[in-house]
C-alpha cells in the first residue's frame, strides 16, 4: 500500500508538470486573443474610413501603410503589435481571403485615383471587404472561445489532479497518525500495567478506581482483595519461574472476567 501511494504521488506530480506548462502557455495565449480580435476589427473599420476618404478626394497613404503593417503581422510577419498567428484552419482561410481582397482593394483605389470613374466598383468591393472582415473577426472570436474552453478544461484537470494528490497525502498521513495514536495508547497502557500479570499497577488502579467512583450515580462497587498464603513455598519448591507462571495465569483469568466498568490491579 505504501509503495502504491508513493508511486501514485510521483505519477501525479509528474502529470502536473505538463498540465501546468499547458495552462501557462494557454493563459499567455488567451491574453492575446482579445488583441487579435481587436486588430482584425481595426482593419475592418479603418478600411471603410480609407474608402470614404478616397471618395471625398482625401487620399491617405499613411492609413494604407498602417493597414499593410497590421495585415502583414496577422499573416505571421514581424511587426510592432505583437499579434499571434493562430493555427486554426477556419481563421486562416478567412484571413487569406481578406488579404487577397485587400490587394484587390488597393488596386481599385489606385484605379479610382487615376480616373475617378469606377466609384461604384470601389464601393462594391469595399462592402464585400467589410463582410469578409466580419467573417474574419467571427472566426478569430470562435477560435478564442475554443481556446478558452481548452484552458478551462486544463484548469479543471489540474484541480482534479491536485485534489487527488492531496487526498492521497491526507490518506497516507491519516493512516500514519491513526497508527501512531494507537501505538501510543498501547504503549501508554502497557506502561501502566504490571509486567508480570498484565493488570494495572496499584497506583494506577487507585486513580482509575477513584474516577469510577466519582462518575458513579446510583451504582455501587465492591472491592475484592486476594492474596496467596505462603506463596514463597511454591517458589521454593517448584522454582520462581513456576510461581511467576501461576501469577501470570491468574492475571489472565482476572482480565478475561472483567466486565465494563470493572478494574483489577496488583
Helices and strands as residue ranges (DSSP letters): H 2-55, H 61-74, H 89-115, H 119-191, H 202-215, H 231-238, H 240-257
